[in-house]
Amino acid sequence: MTKRETEKRKKARQFAKKRVEYPQHVMMWWKEVMRERITRSFELVEFRAFRGDLHTHSTYSDGVGTVDELKAVADAAGLDFFFVTDHGTVNQKRSCRKYDHVWWGQEPGTQYHHLGILGLDRKYTPKQDLVYDYRRVQALGGFPFIPHPAGWFPGTRYSEEQKDALNLLGDEFAIEIINGANQVFDCYDVTDEQSIELWDQHLSQGKRVIALGNSDAHLAEGIGDIWNGVFCEALDKNAVMDAVRKGHCFVSDAPLVRIEMDEARMGDVVYAKPDAEIKLSFECADSLGLAVIRVIRNGAVLETIQPDGEVRVARTVTDRFGGGKSYYRVECLAVDRRRAYSNPIYVWEK
């Protein structure tokens, strides 16, 4: 073999290696840039929250990343914790146990929908009855939620029958309003728009519906592009799950949001008499700048604020309670259209 041929083969090997490694480097750089942006945002606000993903997949089911690879991306993205929710198994716990804040869950299929399950150490085998399986997981001490309630990217669209099946779950349940399956960088698409519409529909019926945002990452590099900001005192699984059960969390792909009503915070119920004055305080921030903030009451926009690039906005909005069951939530968009959604505060008639 000539020197020229040897050099040509060497360059070919180097190029083949770069074709694999360079896309991974680019995606990790993106994670680090977003982590720095969010870190700067937290420096602007008067609250703290743990950032985490409740729905990911590894090579223990149909993911293409090992638990170790998921952890590396989560660290680059600045997540504080995540759950590995593989299909049909909890064997991933063998790998999760190597890390302090990597926990396991599962995502079996049941009637009409998949079922996200957190907090159960053993594999749960569904009875293919949505209501039974949801309530059984709760009875066993786990936290169930409905992933991607309207479908997922790029082409899976749920039928009206599947979407209507959420009505079977009664007055309290949890759904993903943003799901990042098969996506990197930007998780928001038409299925998430439909999921948010479903969320408001059920909330407007007087239900308590917890909103979650998860990557559903089957590719490790998808982790960190959508996450939950969880308000709890300690970073341990029980504290995180307790906070999520109470709706003490927000969904975001960059901005930060917090809402309060006197001592109540998102997820809480406030009891009031008809015609009582309601004061909702909120704080939103994004170090890149905020474009739009909306206060939503009962599925409609109560107030719109246009910060014109301000990095932090804190205000109090007043309203008059109309009786019955109402809810208030806040959503905000950054100047690059990245977004955050608070869970609601519920105001119910005394």
C-alpha positions as CSV (number, residue, x, y, z in Angstrom):
1,M,0.0,0.0,0.0
2,T,1.4,3.4,-1.0
3,K,1.8,6.3,1.4
4,R,-0.9,8.1,-0.5
5,E,-3.4,5.3,-0.1
6,T,-2.6,5.0,3.6
7,E,-3.2,8.7,4.1
8,K,-6.5,8.4,2.1
9,R,-7.7,5.6,4.3
10,K,-6.8,7.5,7.4
11,K,-8.7,10.5,6.3
12,A,-11.7,8.3,5.5
13,R,-11.7,6.8,9.0
14,Q,-11.4,10.3,10.5
15,F,-14.3,11.5,8.4
16,A,-16.4,8.5,9.4
17,K,-15.7,9.1,13.0
18,K,-16.5,12.8,12.7
19,R,-19.9,12.1,11.0
20,V,-20.9,10.2,14.1
21,E,-19.4,12.4,16.7
22,Y,-19.9,15.9,15.3
23,P,-23.8,15.9,15.5
24,Q,-23.5,14.7,19.1
25,H,-21.1,17.5,19.9
26,V,-23.5,20.1,18.3
27,M,-26.5,18.8,20.3
28,M,-24.4,18.8,23.6
29,W,-23.3,22.4,22.9
30,W,-27.0,23.3,22.5
31,K,-27.8,21.7,25.9
32,E,-25.0,23.7,27.5
33,V,-26.1,27.0,26.0
34,M,-29.6,26.5,27.2
35,R,-28.4,25.4,30.6
36,E,-26.5,28.7,30.9
37,R,-29.5,30.7,29.8
38,I,-31.8,29.0,32.3
39,T,-29.2,29.4,35.1
40,R,-29.0,33.2,34.4
41,S,-32.8,33.3,34.5
42,F,-32.9,31.7,37.9
43,E,-30.5,34.5,39.1
44,L,-33.3,37.0,38.2
45,V,-36.1,35.5,40.3
46,E,-36.9,35.2,43.9
47,F,-37.8,31.5,43.8
48,R,-36.1,28.2,43.1
49,A,-37.3,25.0,41.5
50,F,-35.7,21.6,40.7
51,R,-35.7,20.9,37.0
52,G,-36.6,17.3,35.9
53,D,-38.0,15.0,33.2
54,L,-40.6,12.4,34.2
55,H,-40.7,10.4,30.9
56,T,-37.6,9.0,29.1
57,H,-36.6,5.7,27.5
58,S,-33.4,3.7,27.4
59,T,-32.0,0.6,25.8
60,Y,-33.9,-1.5,28.3
61,S,-36.9,-1.0,26.0
62,D,-37.1,1.0,22.7
63,G,-34.7,3.8,23.5
64,V,-31.3,4.0,21.7
65,G,-29.4,5.5,24.6
66,T,-28.1,3.7,27.7
67,V,-29.0,5.1,31.1
68,D,-25.4,6.3,31.3
69,E,-25.8,8.2,28.1
70,L,-29.1,9.7,29.3
71,K,-27.4,10.9,32.4
72,A,-24.6,12.6,30.5
73,V,-27.1,14.5,28.4
74,A,-29.2,15.4,31.4
75,D,-26.1,16.7,33.2
76,A,-25.2,18.8,30.1
77,A,-28.7,20.2,30.1
78,G,-28.6,21.0,33.8
79,L,-31.4,18.8,34.9
80,D,-31.6,18.0,38.6
81,F,-33.3,14.6,38.1
82,F,-35.1,12.4,35.6
83,F,-37.0,9.2,35.5
84,V,-36.3,6.4,33.0
85,T,-39.8,5.1,32.2
86,D,-39.2,2.1,29.9
87,H,-41.9,0.1,28.2
88,G,-42.8,-3.3,29.8
89,T,-40.0,-3.4,32.3
90,V,-38.4,-1.9,35.4
91,N,-35.0,-3.6,34.8
92,Q,-33.5,-0.2,34.1
93,K,-33.4,0.3,37.8
94,R,-30.2,-1.7,37.9
95,S,-28.5,1.1,36.0
96,C,-30.5,4.0,37.6
97,R,-29.3,3.0,41.1
98,K,-25.8,4.0,40.2
99,Y,-26.9,7.7,40.3
100,D,-28.4,9.7,43.2
101,H,-31.1,11.4,41.2
102,V,-31.9,9.1,38.3
103,W,-35.1,7.1,39.2
104,W,-37.2,4.6,37.3
105,G,-40.8,4.4,36.2
106,Q,-42.6,2.6,33.5
107,E,-44.9,3.2,30.5
108,P,-47.2,0.3,29.7
109,G,-50.1,0.5,27.3
110,T,-53.7,0.3,28.5
111,Q,-57.1,1.0,27.1
112,Y,-57.1,4.1,24.9
113,H,-53.8,5.4,26.1
114,H,-50.3,4.7,27.3
115,L,-49.9,5.0,31.1
116,G,-47.0,6.8,32.7
117,I,-46.2,5.3,36.1
118,L,-43.8,6.7,38.7
119,G,-43.0,5.4,42.1
120,L,-43.6,1.7,41.8
121,D,-40.6,-0.6,42.2
122,R,-42.2,-3.6,40.5
123,K,-43.5,-3.9,37.0
124,Y,-47.2,-3.1,36.7
125,T,-49.2,-5.3,34.2
126,P,-52.3,-3.4,33.1
127,K,-55.8,-4.9,32.9
128,Q,-56.4,-2.9,29.7
129,D,-59.1,-0.9,31.6
130,L,-58.0,2.8,31.7
131,V,-59.9,3.7,34.8
132,Y,-59.0,0.6,36.7
133,D,-55.4,0.8,35.8
134,Y,-55.1,4.5,36.7
135,R,-56.8,4.0,40.1
136,R,-54.9,0.8,40.8
137,V,-51.5,2.5,40.3
138,Q,-52.7,5.2,42.8
139,A,-53.8,2.6,45.3
140,L,-50.4,1.0,45.1
141,G,-48.8,4.3,46.0
142,G,-47.6,5.3,42.5
143,F,-48.2,8.4,40.5
144,P,-50.0,7.8,37.1
145,F,-50.2,10.2,34.2
146,I,-51.4,10.2,30.7
147,P,-48.6,10.8,28.2
148,H,-49.1,12.6,24.9
149,P,-53.0,12.7,25.2
150,A,-53.5,14.0,21.7
151,G,-50.7,12.1,19.9
152,W,-47.0,12.7,19.2
153,F,-44.6,14.0,16.5
154,P,-44.5,13.6,13.6
155,G,-47.7,11.8,12.5
156,T,-49.4,10.1,15.3
157,R,-52.8,11.7,15.9
158,Y,-55.2,10.3,18.5
159,S,-58.9,9.7,17.6
160,E,-61.7,11.7,19.2
161,E,-62.6,8.5,21.1
162,Q,-59.1,8.3,22.6
163,K,-59.2,12.0,23.6
164,D,-62.7,11.7,25.0
165,A,-61.6,8.8,27.1
166,L,-60.0,11.3,29.5
167,N,-63.5,12.0,30.7
168,L,-63.5,8.5,32.2
169,L,-60.9,9.5,34.7
170,G,-63.1,11.7,36.8
171,D,-62.3,15.1,38.3
172,E,-58.6,14.6,39.1
173,F,-55.8,13.3,36.9
174,A,-52.5,14.3,35.2
175,I,-51.6,14.7,31.6
176,E,-48.6,15.8,29.5
177,I,-49.4,19.1,27.8
178,I,-46.0,19.0,26.0
179,N,-44.3,15.8,24.8
180,G,-41.0,15.8,23.0
181,A,-41.0,12.3,21.4
182,N,-38.8,12.2,18.2
183,Q,-37.8,15.9,18.6
184,V,-34.7,17.8,19.6
185,F,-34.3,21.5,20.2
186,D,-38.0,22.4,20.0
187,C,-40.7,20.1,21.4
188,Y,-43.8,22.2,20.7
189,D,-46.0,21.1,17.8
190,V,-49.7,20.7,16.8
191,T,-50.2,17.7,19.1
192,D,-49.0,19.8,22.1
193,E,-51.3,22.6,21.0
194,Q,-54.2,20.1,21.0
195,S,-53.1,18.8,24.4
196,I,-53.2,22.3,25.9
197,E,-56.7,22.7,24.5
198,L,-57.7,19.5,26.1
199,W,-56.2,20.6,29.4
200,D,-58.2,23.9,29.3
201,Q,-61.4,22.0,28.3
202,H,-61.2,19.7,31.4
203,L,-60.1,22.5,33.7
204,S,-63.1,24.6,32.5
205,Q,-65.4,21.7,33.7
206,G,-64.2,22.3,37.2
207,K,-61.6,19.4,37.2
208,R,-58.2,19.5,38.8
209,V,-55.8,18.4,36.0
210,I,-52.1,18.5,36.6
211,A,-50.0,19.5,33.6
212,L,-46.6,18.0,32.8
213,G,-44.0,18.5,30.2
214,N,-41.6,15.6,29.3
215,S,-39.2,14.7,26.6
216,D,-40.3,11.1,26.1
217,A,-36.7,10.9,24.8
218,H,-35.9,7.7,22.9
219,L,-32.8,9.5,21.7
220,A,-30.7,10.6,24.6
221,E,-30.1,14.0,23.1
222,G,-33.8,14.8,23.4
223,I,-33.5,15.1,27.2
224,G,-33.5,18.7,28.5
225,D,-35.5,20.2,25.7
226,I,-38.7,20.3,27.8
227,W,-38.9,19.9,31.5
228,N,-40.8,20.4,34.7
229,G,-39.9,23.0,37.3
230,V,-40.8,21.3,40.6
231,F,-41.2,23.3,43.9
232,C,-40.1,21.1,46.8
233,E,-37.8,21.4,49.7
234,A,-35.5,18.5,49.0
235,L,-34.2,16.8,45.9
236,D,-35.3,13.2,46.6
237,K,-37.9,11.0,44.8
238,N,-40.6,11.2,47.5
239,A,-40.4,15.0,47.8
240,V,-40.5,15.4,44.0
241,M,-43.4,13.0,43.5
242,D,-45.4,14.6,46.4
243,A,-44.9,18.1,44.8
244,V,-45.9,16.8,41.4
245,R,-49.0,15.1,42.8
246,K,-50.0,18.5,44.3
247,G,-49.4,20.3,41.0
248,H,-46.6,22.3,42.5
249,C,-44.8,22.5,39.2
250,F,-44.6,24.3,35.9
251,V,-43.8,23.2,32.3
252,S,-41.1,24.9,30.4
253,D,-38.5,24.7,27.6
254,A,-36.7,27.8,28.9
255,P,-38.7,30.6,30.7
256,L,-39.5,30.5,34.4
257,V,-42.9,31.1,35.9
258,R,-44.4,31.2,39.4
259,I,-48.0,32.1,40.5
260,E,-49.4,32.7,44.0
261,M,-52.6,33.8,45.6
262,D,-51.9,34.8,49.1
263,E,-50.5,31.6,50.7
264,A,-51.7,29.4,47.8
265,R,-49.4,28.4,45.0
266,M,-49.9,26.6,41.7
267,G,-51.9,23.3,42.2
268,D,-53.6,24.6,45.3
269,V,-57.3,25.2,45.9
270,V,-58.6,28.5,47.3
271,Y,-62.1,28.7,48.6
272,A,-63.9,32.0,48.2
273,K,-67.4,33.5,48.3
274,P,-69.0,34.8,45.0
275,D,-68.0,38.3,44.1
276,A,-64.8,38.1,46.3
277,E,-61.8,40.0,45.0
278,I,-59.2,37.7,43.6
279,K,-55.5,38.7,43.6
280,L,-53.2,36.6,41.5
281,S,-49.5,37.4,41.7
282,F,-47.1,36.1,39.1
283,E,-43.4,36.2,38.3
284,C,-41.9,35.3,34.9
285,A,-38.3,35.5,33.7
286,D,-36.1,34.6,30.8
287,S,-32.6,35.9,30.5
288,L,-33.0,36.2,26.7
289,G,-36.1,38.4,27.2
290,L,-39.9,37.9,27.4
291,A,-42.3,38.6,24.6
292,V,-45.8,37.8,25.8
293,I,-47.4,36.8,29.1
294,R,-51.0,35.7,29.3
295,V,-53.2,35.2,32.4
296,I,-55.8,32.6,31.6
297,R,-59.0,32.3,33.5
298,N,-61.4,29.5,32.7
299,G,-60.0,28.9,29.2
300,A,-60.0,32.5,28.2
301,V,-57.4,35.2,28.3
302,L,-58.0,37.5,31.3
303,E,-55.0,39.8,30.6
304,T,-52.1,40.0,28.2
305,I,-48.8,41.6,29.0
306,Q,-46.2,42.5,26.4
307,P,-42.9,43.0,28.2
308,D,-41.0,44.0,25.0
309,G,-37.9,42.1,25.9
310,E,-37.8,42.6,29.6
311,V,-36.0,39.7,31.3
312,R,-38.3,39.7,34.4
313,V,-41.9,40.7,35.0
314,A,-43.6,40.5,38.4
315,R,-47.2,41.7,38.8
316,T,-50.5,41.2,40.5
317,V,-53.7,40.9,38.6
318,T,-57.1,41.5,40.2
319,D,-60.4,39.8,39.3
320,R,-63.9,39.3,40.7
321,F,-64.8,35.7,41.5
322,G,-68.0,34.6,39.7
323,G,-68.8,31.6,42.0
324,G,-68.7,27.9,41.2
325,K,-65.3,26.6,40.2
326,S,-62.7,28.7,38.5
327,Y,-59.0,28.4,37.8
328,Y,-56.2,30.8,36.9
329,R,-53.0,30.0,35.2
330,V,-50.2,31.9,33.5
331,E,-48.3,31.2,30.3
332,C,-45.3,33.1,28.9
333,L,-43.3,33.2,25.7
334,A,-39.7,34.3,25.4
335,V,-38.5,36.5,22.5
336,D,-37.5,33.3,20.6
337,R,-41.0,31.7,21.2
338,R,-39.8,29.3,23.9
339,R,-42.5,28.9,26.5
340,A,-43.6,28.1,30.0
341,Y,-47.0,27.1,31.5
342,S,-47.8,27.3,35.2
343,N,-50.2,24.8,36.7
344,P,-53.4,26.5,37.8
345,I,-54.5,27.8,41.1
346,Y,-58.1,26.7,41.6
347,V,-60.8,29.0,43.2
348,W,-63.8,27.2,44.3
349,E,-67.0,28.5,45.9
350,K,-67.3,28.2,49.7
